[in-house]
Amino acid sequence: MEITVIGGGNGAYAAAVDLTENGHHVRLWRRDKDSFQEVIQTQAINVKDHESSRTVLLKLANTDLKEVVAGAELIVIPLPAVSQQSLAKKLVDVLEDGQVIFLPPGTFGSYLMAKVLVEEGCKAKVVFAETGTLPYLARKYDEQTVSISGRATRLPTGVFPREQSEHAFNVLRKAFPSVEPIQDALDGALMNAGPIIHPPLILMNAGPIEHFDKWDIHNEGTQTSIRNVHKALDEERIKIREALGYNAPHFPLDDHYNLEGEEWMYGNGAHDKLVDGEDWYEPLHLKTHRYMREDVACGLAFLVSLGEWLEIPVPIAKGLLSIASAVVGEDFRETGRTMENLQLASKTKDELKEMLERGLPHYEVR
């Protein structure tokens, strides 16, 4: 299958090499031409995993977005949510009818990007899908090398608009056999693990993060008191899901730490694999890191606004959002990805469900 991967981060590099090794024709686009030079010159990425270290040749690595997108059945965008709006504007004139755009994860970027495309006059009728996590546990060592320490075994995925789900899953399963259909894109957005796992880890580890040159929030930073906050925060997410009519399995974060029992998105024992190496022993700048700008300002702010829209108390999420706002010096409830800022706060639940089913007017089936 012809696949486009957009991005220059951990997830994009991992997707490009993994999909190539699975027999697909992969084109990779990255905005930063200078940092992309090594890959452009060699048309290859180095990968390290439990099997070996090797070099994987891509079909195309290029900074020409139109050339990279043309003819692709699937467009994979494993970029932080903060980039979705600006990227959608770049895609307006290059997308083609029938293409499936996959956001792993999306933070309700399916709706946001579709909205931008409509507002900017995009003529192509495309379909979005989003899931709860990256398909890979991955970290780049440098601008040509990525380490993959794990792969997702379950990817609960929702489609926008929902009525195009059959087409979307027919395409997605060719590349990601582990996708599991769920109700719609908001169902997928509320599977996102990032806004649950990362806010407590960075805020409750703020002292050591700022004191030490490097700190592994997933190893020494994951202690019982933090796990307790994870659990309480996740219970708020699940209450919101249930209020919106989304059914189990809810993929509770507790299952991520299981050695047996219910399998989470990366399979049993995923946390132990995560902390086995030193890929996550890294410097974190609290004001700029994607854990703050994506998982808090986008994901956690969205969760808080949904709770308030549904009139469901979410004290843990709200408290963490307030603390994060104080750390950064910015009111994320006002500036973040919220129901208000997405212009959805005035909708009823029925109106929201109808929009999720049918999409925005431009995407309606004729």
LINZI-V115940 format. One record per pair of residues at least 6 apart in sequence whose ideal C-beta (glycine too) atoms are under 8 Angstrom apart, sorted by the first residue. I is the first residue (numbers start at 1). J is the second residue. If there is no record, write none. Layout:
i | j
I | J
I | J
This chain:
i | j
1 | 24
1 | 25
1 | 73
1 | 74
1 | 171
1 | 174
1 | 175
2 | 24
2 | 25
2 | 27
2 | 71
2 | 72
2 | 73
2 | 74
3 | 19
3 | 24
3 | 25
3 | 26
3 | 27
3 | 72
3 | 73
3 | 74
3 | 75
3 | 76
3 | 175
4 | 26
4 | 27
4 | 28
4 | 29
4 | 68
4 | 69
4 | 72
4 | 74
4 | 75
4 | 76
5 | 12
5 | 15
5 | 16
5 | 19
5 | 26
5 | 27
5 | 28
5 | 29
5 | 75
5 | 76
5 | 77
5 | 78
6 | 12
6 | 28
6 | 29
6 | 30
6 | 68
6 | 75
6 | 76
6 | 77
6 | 79
6 | 87
7 | 29
7 | 30
7 | 77
7 | 78
7 | 79
7 | 83
8 | 30
8 | 31
8 | 32
8 | 35
8 | 36
8 | 143
9 | 78
9 | 79
9 | 80
9 | 140
10 | 134
10 | 136
10 | 138
10 | 139
10 | 140
10 | 146
11 | 78
11 | 79
11 | 104
11 | 134
11 | 135
11 | 136
11 | 138
12 | 28
12 | 30
12 | 76
12 | 78
12 | 79
13 | 45
13 | 138
13 | 140
13 | 146
14 | 47
14 | 78
14 | 134
14 | 135
14 | 136
14 | 138
14 | 146
14 | 148
15 | 26
15 | 76
15 | 78
15 | 135
15 | 136
16 | 26
16 | 28
16 | 45
16 | 56
16 | 58
17 | 45
17 | 47
17 | 56
17 | 146
17 | 148
18 | 135
18 | 136
18 | 148
18 | 151
19 | 26
19 | 76
19 | 175
20 | 26
20 | 56
20 | 57
20 | 58
20 | 59
21 | 56
22 | 175
24 | 174
24 | 175
25 | 59
26 | 58
26 | 59
26 | 60
27 | 58
27 | 59
27 | 60
27 | 61
27 | 62
27 | 67
27 | 68
27 | 69
27 | 72
28 | 39
28 | 45
28 | 58
28 | 60
28 | 61
28 | 62
28 | 68
29 | 62
29 | 63
29 | 64
29 | 65
29 | 68
29 | 69
30 | 36
30 | 39
30 | 61
30 | 63
31 | 63
33 | 40
33 | 63
35 | 143
36 | 61
36 | 63
36 | 143
37 | 143
38 | 143
38 | 144
39 | 45
39 | 58
39 | 61
39 | 143
39 | 144
40 | 61
40 | 62
40 | 63
42 | 55
42 | 144
43 | 57
43 | 58
43 | 60
43 | 61
44 | 55
44 | 56
44 | 57
44 | 58
44 | 61
44 | 144
45 | 55
45 | 56
45 | 58
45 | 144
45 | 145
45 | 146
46 | 53
46 | 54
46 | 55
46 | 56
46 | 144
46 | 145
46 | 146
47 | 53
47 | 54
47 | 55
47 | 56
47 | 145
47 | 146
47 | 147
47 | 148
48 | 141
48 | 145
48 | 146
48 | 147
48 | 148
49 | 147
49 | 148
49 | 149
50 | 149
60 | 67
60 | 68
62 | 68
65 | 90
65 | 91
65 | 94
66 | 93
66 | 94
69 | 75
69 | 91
69 | 94
69 | 95
69 | 96
69 | 99
70 | 94
70 | 96
71 | 96
72 | 99
73 | 98
73 | 99
73 | 100
73 | 171
73 | 174
74 | 99
74 | 100
74 | 102
74 | 171
74 | 172
74 | 174
74 | 175
75 | 99
75 | 100
75 | 101
75 | 102
76 | 102
76 | 104
76 | 175
77 | 84
77 | 87
77 | 101
77 | 102
77 | 103
77 | 104
78 | 103
78 | 104
78 | 134
78 | 135
79 | 87
80 | 290
80 | 293
80 | 294
81 | 106
81 | 107
81 | 109
81 | 294
81 | 298
81 | 299
81 | 337
82 | 290
82 | 293
82 | 294
82 | 297
82 | 298
84 | 103
84 | 106
84 | 109
84 | 112
84 | 113
85 | 112
85 | 113
85 | 116
87 | 113
88 | 112
88 | 113
88 | 116
88 | 117
88 | 120
89 | 116
89 | 120
91 | 113
91 | 117
91 | 122
92 | 117
92 | 120
92 | 121
92 | 122
93 | 122
95 | 117
95 | 122
95 | 124
95 | 126
96 | 124
96 | 126
97 | 124
97 | 125
97 | 126
98 | 125
98 | 126
98 | 127
98 | 167
99 | 124
99 | 126
99 | 127
100 | 126
100 | 127
100 | 128
100 | 129
100 | 167
100 | 168
100 | 171
100 | 172
101 | 110
101 | 113
101 | 126
101 | 127
101 | 128
101 | 129
102 | 128
102 | 129
102 | 130
102 | 131
102 | 157
102 | 172
102 | 176
103 | 109
103 | 110
103 | 113
103 | 128
103 | 129
103 | 130
103 | 131
104 | 130
104 | 131
104 | 133
104 | 134
104 | 135
104 | 155
105 | 130
105 | 131
105 | 132
105 | 133
105 | 134
105 | 188
105 | 189
105 | 191
105 | 192
105 | 193
105 | 194
106 | 128
106 | 130
106 | 131
106 | 185
106 | 188
106 | 189
106 | 192
107 | 130
107 | 189
107 | 192
107 | 194
107 | 195
107 | 294
107 | 298
107 | 299
107 | 302
107 | 337
108 | 130
108 | 185
108 | 186
108 | 189
108 | 302
108 | 337
108 | 342
109 | 128
109 | 130
109 | 189
110 | 128
110 | 129
110 | 130
110 | 158
110 | 159
110 | 160
110 | 185
110 | 188
110 | 189
111 | 160
111 | 185
111 | 186
111 | 342
111 | 344
112 | 337
112 | 342
113 | 128
114 | 128
114 | 160
114 | 359
114 | 360
114 | 362
114 | 363
115 | 342
115 | 360
117 | 124
117 | 126
117 | 362
118 | 360
118 | 361
118 | 362
118 | 363
122 | 362
125 | 362
125 | 363
126 | 363
127 | 159
127 | 160
127 | 161
127 | 164
127 | 167
127 | 168
127 | 363
128 | 159
128 | 160
128 | 168
128 | 185
129 | 157
129 | 158
129 | 159
129 | 160
129 | 168
129 | 169
129 | 172
129 | 179
129 | 185
129 | 188
130 | 157
130 | 158
130 | 160
130 | 185
130 | 188
130 | 189
131 | 155
131 | 156
131 | 157
131 | 158
131 | 179
131 | 188
131 | 191
132 | 155
132 | 156
132 | 188
132 | 191
132 | 192
132 | 193
132 | 251
132 | 265
133 | 152
133 | 155
133 | 191
133 | 192
133 | 193
133 | 194
133 | 265
133 | 266
134 | 152
135 | 151
135 | 152
135 | 155
135 | 176
135 | 178
136 | 148
136 | 150
136 | 151
136 | 152
137 | 148
137 | 149
137 | 150
137 | 151
137 | 266
137 | 270
137 | 273
137 | 274
137 | 279
138 | 146
138 | 147
138 | 148
138 | 149
138 | 279
139 | 146
139 | 147
139 | 149
139 | 279
139 | 280
139 | 282
140 | 146
140 | 147
141 | 147
147 | 277
147 | 279
149 | 273
149 | 274
149 | 276
149 | 277
149 | 279
150 | 266
150 | 267
150 | 270
150 | 273
150 | 274
151 | 266
152 | 178
152 | 265
152 | 266
153 | 178
153 | 263
153 | 265
153 | 266
153 | 267
154 | 178
154 | 180
154 | 251
154 | 263
154 | 264
154 | 265
154 | 267
155 | 176
155 | 178
155 | 179
155 | 180
155 | 265
156 | 179
156 | 180
156 | 182
156 | 187
156 | 188
156 | 191
156 | 249
156 | 251
156 | 265
157 | 169
157 | 172
157 | 179
157 | 180
157 | 181
157 | 182
157 | 188
158 | 181
158 | 182
158 | 183
158 | 184
158 | 185
158 | 186
158 | 187
158 | 188
158 | 189
158 | 191
159 | 165
159 | 168
159 | 169
159 | 181
159 | 184
159 | 185
159 | 188
160 | 184
160 | 185
160 | 356
160 | 359
161 | 356
161 | 357
161 | 358
161 | 359
161 | 360
161 | 363
161 | 364
162 | 183
162 | 184
162 | 185
162 | 356
162 | 357
163 | 357
163 | 358
163 | 359
163 | 365
164 | 359
164 | 363
164 | 365
165 | 181
169 | 179
169 | 181
172 | 179
173 | 179
182 | 188
182 | 191
182 | 246
183 | 245
183 | 246
183 | 247
184 | 356
184 | 357
185 | 356
186 | 244
186 | 246
186 | 352
186 | 356
187 | 241
187 | 244
187 | 246
189 | 302
190 | 237
190 | 240
190 | 241
190 | 244
190 | 246
190 | 303
191 | 250
191 | 251
192 | 299
193 | 251
193 | 253
193 | 256
193 | 265
194 | 291
194 | 294
194 | 295
194 | 299
195 | 237
195 | 295
195 | 296
195 | 298
195 | 299
195 | 300
195 | 302
195 | 303
196 | 230
196 | 233
196 | 234
196 | 237
196 | 253
197 | 230
197 | 253
197 | 256
197 | 295
198 | 217
198 | 291
198 | 295
198 | 296
199 | 233
199 | 291
199 | 295
199 | 296
199 | 300
199 | 320
199 | 321
199 | 324
200 | 226
200 | 229
200 | 230
200 | 233
200 | 320
201 | 217
201 | 218
201 | 221
201 | 222
201 | 226
201 | 291
202 | 209
202 | 217
202 | 284
202 | 286
202 | 289
202 | 291
202 | 292
202 | 296
203 | 320
203 | 323
203 | 324
203 | 327
204 | 225
204 | 226
204 | 229
205 | 215
205 | 217
205 | 221
205 | 226
206 | 286
206 | 327
208 | 215
208 | 220
208 | 221
209 | 215
209 | 217
209 | 284
209 | 286
210 | 286
213 | 283
214 | 281
214 | 282
214 | 283
215 | 221
215 | 281
215 | 282
215 | 283
215 | 284
216 | 275
216 | 278
216 | 280
216 | 281
216 | 282
217 | 280
217 | 284
218 | 271
218 | 274
218 | 275
218 | 280
219 | 275
219 | 280
219 | 281
222 | 271
227 | 257
229 | 316
229 | 320
230 | 253
230 | 254
231 | 253
231 | 254
232 | 316
233 | 316
233 | 317
233 | 320
234 | 252
234 | 253
234 | 254
236 | 303
236 | 307
236 | 312
236 | 314
236 | 315
236 | 316
236 | 317
237 | 250
237 | 303
237 | 317
238 | 250
238 | 252
239 | 312
239 | 314
240 | 303
240 | 306
240 | 307
240 | 310
240 | 312
240 | 314
241 | 250
243 | 310
243 | 312
244 | 310
244 | 349
245 | 353
249 | 262
251 | 264
251 | 265
253 | 264
255 | 261
255 | 262
255 | 263
255 | 264
256 | 264
256 | 265
256 | 266
256 | 270
256 | 271
257 | 271
258 | 264
258 | 268
258 | 269
259 | 268
259 | 269
259 | 272
260 | 268
261 | 268
264 | 270
266 | 273
274 | 280
284 | 291
286 | 292
286 | 327
286 | 328
287 | 327
287 | 328
292 | 324
292 | 327
292 | 328
296 | 320
296 | 321
296 | 324
296 | 332
296 | 336
297 | 324
297 | 330
297 | 332
297 | 335
297 | 336
297 | 337
298 | 336
298 | 337
299 | 337
300 | 317
300 | 320
300 | 321
300 | 324
300 | 332
300 | 336
301 | 321
301 | 332
301 | 333
301 | 336
301 | 337
301 | 338
302 | 336
302 | 337
302 | 338
302 | 339
303 | 314
303 | 317
304 | 314
304 | 317
304 | 318
304 | 321
304 | 333
304 | 338
305 | 333
305 | 336
305 | 338
305 | 339
305 | 340
305 | 345
306 | 339
307 | 313
307 | 314
307 | 317
307 | 318
308 | 314
308 | 339
309 | 339
309 | 344
309 | 345
310 | 349
321 | 332
321 | 333
321 | 336
322 | 333
324 | 332
325 | 331
325 | 332
325 | 333
335 | 341
338 | 345
339 | 345
344 | 352
347 | 355
358 | 364
